[in-house]
Amino acid sequence: MTRLLGCVAAGVTLIAAVVLGTGVAGAESNGGVRIMPLGDSITDGLTVPGGYRIGLWQRLVAGGHTVDFVGSLFNGPSNLSDHDHEGHSGWRIDQIDANIVNWLQSTTPRTVLLHIGTNDMFQNPANAPTRLATLIDRITSTAPNTELFVATIIPLPSAASSVQTFNTALRTLVQNRANAGRRVHLVEMNSALTSSDLADGVHPNAGGYNKMATVWFNALQSVPGSLNNGTPSPSPSPSGGDVTPPTAPTGLTASATTSTSTTLSWTASTDATGVTGYDILRAPGTTGGTFTQVGTSTTTSFSNTGLTASTTYRYQIRARDAAGNLSPVSNTAQITTQPATSTGTCSAVATVQTQWSSGYVIQPLTITNTSTSTITGWTATFTLPAGHTLTGSWNGTVTISGQTVTIRNIAHNGTLTPGTSTTSVGFQASRPNGNTALPSGYTCA
C-alpha cells in the first residue's frame, strides 16, 4: 500500500514504520461500542503509527467507556489496545466511497469518525465537496442508526486555499443533512491544529495527533448515543430542537489598524433562539492560508492584538447560537498592519503647492528625521480647519477622526537615516468657498 499522499513534494521523507505492522485487521474485539476510524493516512497514523487513535483510546478508557475500534486494517503501538481501523494511505474520497458499504455491513459500527479529503486537495479539489456529499449520503442510507462524525480536514499549507474552500462546503453539507434529520455531526478539526503540528507538511506529529484525539473525544462526549450500544439517541430534526443556524454576519470592516492591532466590527446575525456569540477567524496574506479561530466576542466588535508589523491578514466572522449551530461566515475584511516604529524624533513641514477658493494641495508634506539614529517608521498628525475635508492623499496611510488627520508611512518611505527627509507625501483638501484657512498643528513621531 502506498504511504504517500498524492503529489507530496519530492524530497520529503515520510516515516512509515509501525510497531505492529499494517495489514488485514485482527478483529480485536472486547464487545464494546463499535467505532470505525475512517479516512486516509492521517487516520492510519503515518509518521506516528496509530495516530490520533492512541490518544482517543486512552481518553475513552479513562472516561469509563468500553469501545471496540473496527475496520479491515490494523496498526499502532502496544499502548493502543485496539489497532483496527479503516485509514487507507493515499486514498481519495471516491475510493472510500467505493468500499464503504462492504465495510459498514461487515463491522456494523455504532459510530464512524470520518476525516477524508486531503488527497483530493492534490488531485481534484474542485469536485471534492460533491464526492464527500455522496459518501455521507451512502453512509447514512446504508447505516441510518450510525452516528457519523465528519471532520473538517486539518491544515495543508501546500494547498491552503483548496482546504479552506473544501471545509467551507463541508460545513454546509453536514449542517444540511443534520437539518434533514440524519445522524451527522460536524467536527471542527481544522482550527485545532496549525502548521507547527505537522511532521512533514501533511501528516500531524505526535502533538498534532494528540490534539486530534482531544477533538474527537469531545465530539463523542457531546453525543452520548455515540458511546452506547442501546437505543440510538433521538435523531435531530427541525421539530425536535434548534438545528437552524444563525444568519451570516454582514458588513465586516476593520479600523484603527496599528503595527500590532486592528479593530473589527460587523452587523449582527439573527437567529430564532438568539445568537450567543461570534467566532473570529483569521488567515495570513492576501490569498491562500487557512482561516483559524483567534478569538470570540459576545458583541459585534473585536480588537485583535499581538499582530506582526507590516503584515497582511484577512478576517471572517461566524455566529453561534445556544444549540451550537454555526452560521455561514461573513464577508472577508483585509488589513495590513503599520510598519514597526523605532525610537527617534522627526518633523513634519507642509508646503502649499497650490490653492484656490474652495481647496488646496499640500505637496510636499516633508518628513525629516531630526534624531541621531535611523527611524523605520513615522506618523504625522495635523488638524483640518472646521469645514475642511480631505479629498485625496498619496504615499501615506491616512486615518481621520473628526478634524484630526493622521498620516503614517508606507513601506518605501518609512526608513529615514539621521538628517534625511521624504518629500513624497502629500494631500488635497476642499474648504468652504472663500475660506482661506489652512491646516495647522503639524507634529511627527
N, C-alpha and C positions, 0 to 999 in steps of 0.2 A: 504494500500500500504506500502510495506516495505520502511523504511527510511535509511537503511544501505547499503552501497556499499558492495558487496560480499567480505567476508574474512577479513574485517577490524578487527584489533586485539581486542580481548576481553578486556573489561575494559574501552574502550574509550567511553565517554558519548557524544552522538550527540544530539544537540538541535533541536527538531522537531516542536516547537511551531510556529504558524503563526498568523498573525493578523486577516486575513480573512479566514483562513482555506484553505483546499485543496480539490478540487473535480471537478465535471464537470463544464466546463467553462460557465461563464455567458454571453459570447459573447458581451463583452463591445466593441462597435464599434463607431467610430466617422467619419467614411468614409474616413480615411486617408490611407496612403500606408500600405498595409498588410505585416507585418514582423512576421515570425514564429521563436521564440527562441526554438531550438530543441536540446534535449540531455537527460541527466540523472539528478541526484540530484544536480549537480552543476548548471544546468540551472534552476531547481526548486528553488534553494536557500536554501539548507539545511544549518543550523547554522545561516543564515541571511535570513529570509523569503523574497523572491523577488530577492535575489542575485544580479547579475550584471544588471538585468533588471531595477532596481531602478535608478542607475546612468546613464544607457543608455537612459532611457526615459527622464530624466531630461536634458541630453545633447541635445537630439533631439529636445525637445520643445524649449530650449534656442536657438538652432540654427535655429528656424523658420520652423521646419519640422512638418507636421501633419502626424502621424503614428498610425497604429492600430495593436497592438500585437494580434496574433491569435494563437489558439490552443485549445485542448479539456480539458485542466486543467487551474486552476487559483489559485493564492495565492499572498500574499505580503501585505505591509503596505499601509496606506492611502496616503502616498506621492508618491506611484506608481499608477498613474491614470488608467492604463490598466493592469489588472492582468492575462490575458490569456497567455498561453504558452504550450509547449509540452516537458516539462522537467520531465521525468519519473524516480523517485528514484529507484536505484538498477538495472536499465536496461542496457543490453549489446547492441552492435551494431545490432546483428541479431534480437533482439526484436523490436528495432526501425524500422528495415527494413521490418519486417512482417506487420507493421501497416501504413507505410508512405504513401502508395498510397491513402488509405481512407482519411488520414489527409489532404493531398495535394488537393484532389478532393473536400473536404468539405469546405476548407478555402481559396483555391486559393491564396496563398501568393505571393506577388511580390518578396519577399526576404526571404531567410532562413539562420539562423545563427546556424551552427552545431558545437557542442562541444560534442564528444562522444568517448568512448573507455576506460575510466577509470576503469569501472567494468571488462572489458575484460582483463585488465592487471593482475587481480587477478585470473581469471577463465580460460582463454585460450589465452594468449598473442601471441603465435606463429602464429596463423591464423587470427589475428585481422586485419592486413592490407588488406587481401583478402576480409574479410567481409565488411570493410569500402569501398573498391572499388565497391563492389556490391551495397551497399547503395547509394553511389554517383551516380552510373550509373542509378539506379532506379529513383532517384530524377530528374536527368537531362532528362531522357526519358519521365517521366510522366509529368513534367512541364518544357519544354525546354526553355521557356522565363523567368523562375525564376532565379534570381541571387543567387547563392549558395556560401556562405562563409564558408569555412572549417577551423577550428582552430586546431593547434597543441594542444594536451591536456596539462594541467598545471602540474607542478611538483607533483610527488607522491613518496616521499622518500622511502617508503617501497617496491617499485617496480621500482626504478630509471632506471635500465638497460633496462627493458622492455619498459618503456616510451620512452627512447632515441631511441631504435630500431623502435618502432611504429611511432614516429614522423618523423624519417628519411624517412621511407617508405611513410608516409602520404604526405610529401613534394613532393616526386617524382610522386606519382599517381595523385595528384592535378595538378601539372605542366603538366603532360602528357595530361590530359583531357582539360586543358586550351589551350594547343597547338593544340588540335584537334578541337577547335572552340566552346567548351562548356562554359557556363557562370559559371565557377567555379573559386573561388578566395581563395588563401592561406592567412590565418591569423596567424601570429606568436604570439600565446598566451603564449607558454611555457616560453619564455625568459622574459616575462613581470612580472612574479611572481617568488618568491623564497619560500623556506620552511617557512620563517618567516611570509609569507602572508597566511598561512594555520591555521585554527582554531583547527583542530583535526588530522593533518597529511594527510588529504584527501580533505576536503572542505575549500574554502577560508574563511577568516574572513572578516569583513566589508571593511578593507583596500584592501584586495585582490580582492574582488568583484568589488570595485571601479576601480581598475587597469584594470580588465577585461572590464568594461564598456568603459573605455577610448580607449582600443584597438579595441573593436567592433565599436565604433563611428568613429574612424579614418579610419577603413576599409570601412565602409559605405560611408564616405565622399569621399574616393578615387574612388568610382564607382558611379557617380551621378545617373545613371539609377536605382540604387537600392532604391532610395528615391523618385521616382516619379511613377505615375500610367499611364504615357503616353507610347509612343513608347519606347521599350527597347533600351538601348544603343547598339551600334554595337557589335556584337559578336567578341571576339578575334579570330584571325586566322593567320596562318603563312604568308598570303599575306596582312594582314591588319595591320601590325605593328610588332615590335620586340617582339616575345614571346619565343625566343630561349635563354636559359640560358647560361652563360659563362661555359667554361670547368672548372673542379675542379682544384684548386691549387695543386701542387705536391711538393715533396721534403721538406716538413715542418721539420725543425730542430730547436733545442734550444741550445743556447750557453751563455757563460758568466753568469751563474747562481750564484747568491749570496744568502744570507739568506733572502732577501726581493725582489728580482727581477730576471728576465730572459729575454733574447733577442731572439725573434723568427724571422726566415727568411724562405722564400719559393720561389718556381718558379712561375712566373706569369701565370695567366689564360689567355685564349684567348676568344674573343667574336667578333661577326660580326660587332657590332657598337662600341665596346670599353668597357673595364672594367673601372668603375668609382671608385671602392674601394673594400675593403675587410673587412669582419666581423671577429673578433677574438672571438672564443668560448672556454670556459674553463670548465672543470669538476674536482671535487675533487677526490683524491685517484687513485689507480691503476685500479679499476673496479667500475662499478655502477656509481651513481651520475648522474646529469643532466648537459649537456653542455649548458651554458648560455653565452650570449654575454657580453664581458668585455671591448670591445674597437673596434675601426675601424682604418683603415690605407689606405692611397692612394698610398703607396709604397709596396714593398714586404718584409717589415720588421716591427717589432713592439716590443717595450720594455714594458713588463708588470711589474709594480711596486706594492708596497704595499702588497707583499705576506707574508705569515707566515713562520718563520724559521722551518727547519726540517719537511717540509710538501710536500707531493706528489701532483702534478697537471698533468692533461692531456689537450692538446690543439688541436684544429682543426681550419681550416680557410675555409671560403667560399667567393666567389666573387660576386659582384653586377654589373649590367650594368645600363645604363641610363634609361631603361624601368622598372627597379625594379626587373628584373629577378635574381634569386639566383642560384648559381651553386651548384652542389653536394659538400659535404665537402671534405677536403683534408685528407691525412693520419693523424694519431694521433701521436703527439710528447709528450713524458712523461718526467717530470723533478722532482727532489726532491731538495728543497731549502737547502742551507747550514745551519748548526746549528747557533743559535744566538751566537754572540761573547760577551764577557764581558771584563771589564777593567782589566788590569794586564799586566805583561810582561813575556816573555818566551824566551828560547834559543833553537837553533837547531844545533846539533853537529853530523856530519857524520862520520861513521866508515866504512872503506873499508873492507868488508868481504873477497872478492876475486877479482882478476883482471887478465886479460890475454891480449894478444897483441891487440885484437880487441874489448875488452869490460871489464866491471867490474860490481860488485854488491855492493851497499851501504846498509848495514844492521848491526846495526840499524841506522836510522836517529832519534837520540834521541831528543825528545821534552821535555823540562823541564820548569816547572812553577817557574820562578825566582822572582815572586811577593809575597806579603804578603796576598793575597786574592785568593780565588778559581776562576779559569777560566773555562768557559764552552765551549770554542771553540778556536782554534788556526789556524794560517795559516803560513806555512813555504815557503820561496822563495829562489831559488838559480839559478845560471847561468851555463848552459852547455857550455863547450868549443866548438869552431867552429868545425863543422863536426860531433859532437856527437849527438846521437839520443836516446831518451828514448824508451826502448823496453818493459818495464813492470813495474808495481808498485803494492804495496799491503798496505792495511789498511789505505788508504788515498784517497781523491778525487783529481785527477790531472787535471790541466789546463796548456796548453803550448802556449806561444806566442813567436814566434821566438826561441831564445835560453833560454828564461826565463821560468822556471818551478815553478808553484805554487801548493803546496800540502796542502789541507785542511783536518781537522779531519773528521772522520765518527762518527756514533752515540756512539760506545763503547769506543773511546779513546779521546773524546773531553774534558771531565771534569778532571781537574788536581788540586789537592789541593796544597797549597804552598810547594815548595821543591820537589814535586813528578814529575816523568817522565813517558813517554810512550816509550817503545822500540820495538813497534810492526810495526813501519813504515819502509818501505824500497823500493828500486827501482833498476832496472837494465838498463844499457845503452850500446850502441855499439859505437865504435870510429874507425877512420881510423887505419889500421893495422900498429902497431909500434908507434902509438901516445900514449904517457904516461900521458897526461894531465887528470886532474880530475875536477869535478865541484867546483865552488867557490862562495863566496858571500852569504853564508847561513845567513838568517835572520828569525826571528819568531815574529809574532804579534798576 
